Amino acid sequence: MANEPGEAPYHAHIYYAPEERSRALELRDRLRTAGPDDPLSKLRFVGELRDHKAGPHITSQFEIHFHERLLPIVQAELARSGLRVLIHPLTLDDLGDHTHLGRWIGQPVELDLSVLDPPGVNQGLARFGKTDF
């Protein structure tokens, strides 16, 4: 899967505990309403808060989709939130994306790796920029 430089697809999963939900909602809304001069307006997708298990994510979370060129900006913004975050590329190795290819901001959370796509398949690629779970 070849991409132009800076165009590789990425996900970030922003996790929150019940007492952090309002902070997650504020962050989600800020990402959704970024003005045209804000690089965050180039996010491809900002999902809904999921207060339940979704895919491998057993902790409440929401996800965002973006291209690799935004990685430094997204990473800095998410780090400022104080929430726990997993940022990972979307490749044909779903397990690798969520483990050794991913990077954490804050304390990692437990994932259910048993539900990830087998090597060579990643259903997240088809929904990049369109939808979450």
C-alpha positions in Angstrom: 0.0 0.0 0.0 1.9 3.1 -1.2 1.0 6.6 -0.2 2.3 9.9 -1.2 4.7 11.4 1.3 2.7 12.7 4.3 -0.5 11.1 3.1 -0.3 7.8 5.1 -3.6 7.3 7.1 -3.5 7.5 10.9 -6.0 7.1 13.7 -5.8 8.5 17.2 -8.0 7.0 20.0 -8.6 9.4 22.9 -9.6 7.5 26.0 -11.5 8.8 29.0 -12.8 7.7 32.4 -16.3 8.7 33.4 -15.0 11.6 35.4 -13.0 12.8 32.3 -16.0 12.6 29.9 -16.6 16.4 29.9 -12.9 17.0 29.0 -13.1 14.5 26.2 -16.3 16.1 24.9 -14.7 19.6 25.0 -11.7 18.2 23.1 -13.9 16.5 20.5 -15.9 19.6 20.0 -12.8 21.8 19.6 -11.4 19.3 17.0 -14.7 19.4 15.1 -15.0 23.2 15.1 -11.4 24.1 14.2 -11.4 27.2 12.0 -10.1 27.2 8.4 -6.8 28.7 9.5 -6.2 26.0 12.1 -4.3 22.9 10.8 -6.7 20.8 12.8 -9.4 21.7 10.4 -7.7 19.2 8.1 -8.6 16.2 10.2 -10.4 13.8 8.0 -12.9 12.5 10.7 -13.8 13.2 14.3 -15.9 10.4 15.8 -18.5 10.2 18.5 -17.8 9.5 22.1 -18.2 5.8 22.8 -19.0 5.1 26.4 -18.7 1.3 25.7 -16.4 -1.2 24.2 -15.8 -0.6 20.5 -13.5 -3.0 18.6 -10.4 -3.6 20.6 -11.1 -0.6 22.8 -12.6 -1.7 26.1 -12.2 1.8 27.7 -14.5 4.7 26.6 -12.9 6.6 23.7 -13.4 8.5 20.5 -11.3 8.4 17.4 -10.0 10.8 14.9 -8.6 10.2 11.4 -5.8 12.2 9.8 -2.9 12.1 7.4 0.7 11.6 8.6 1.6 15.2 7.7 -0.6 16.4 10.6 1.0 14.0 13.1 3.1 16.6 15.0 0.2 19.0 15.3 -2.3 16.3 16.4 0.2 14.8 18.8 0.8 18.2 20.5 -2.9 19.0 20.7 -3.8 15.6 22.2 -0.9 15.8 24.7 -2.3 19.1 26.0 -5.6 17.5 26.7 -4.2 15.4 29.6 -6.2 12.4 28.3 -4.7 9.0 27.4 -4.2 8.5 23.7 -3.1 5.8 21.3 -1.9 7.2 17.9 -1.2 4.6 15.2 -0.8 4.3 11.5 -3.3 2.3 9.4 -1.5 -0.4 7.6 -2.3 -3.9 6.6 -1.2 -5.1 10.0 -4.0 -4.2 12.4 -2.3 -5.9 15.3 0.9 -4.1 14.6 -0.9 -0.8 14.3 -2.3 -1.2 17.8 0.9 -2.5 19.4 4.5 -1.9 18.2 3.6 0.7 15.5 1.4 2.7 17.9 2.6 5.4 20.3 1.0 6.3 23.6 0.4 9.7 25.2 0.0 9.1 28.9 -0.5 5.7 30.5 -1.5 3.0 28.0 -4.9 1.3 28.5 -5.7 -2.3 28.0 -6.9 -3.4 24.5 -8.7 -6.5 23.4 -6.2 -7.6 20.8 -8.2 -10.8 20.0 -10.7 -8.8 17.9 -8.2 -7.2 15.5 -8.1 -8.2 11.8 -5.6 -10.8 10.8 -2.3 -9.8 9.1 -2.9 -8.6 5.5 -6.4 -7.3 6.4 -7.4 -4.0 8.1 -11.1 -3.0 7.8 -10.1 0.4 9.2 -8.6 1.3 5.8 -12.0 1.2 4.1 -13.6 3.5 6.7 -10.7 6.0 6.9 -12.2 9.5 6.9 -15.7 8.2 6.7 -16.9 6.5 9.9 -15.8 5.0 13.1 -17.3 1.8 14.5 
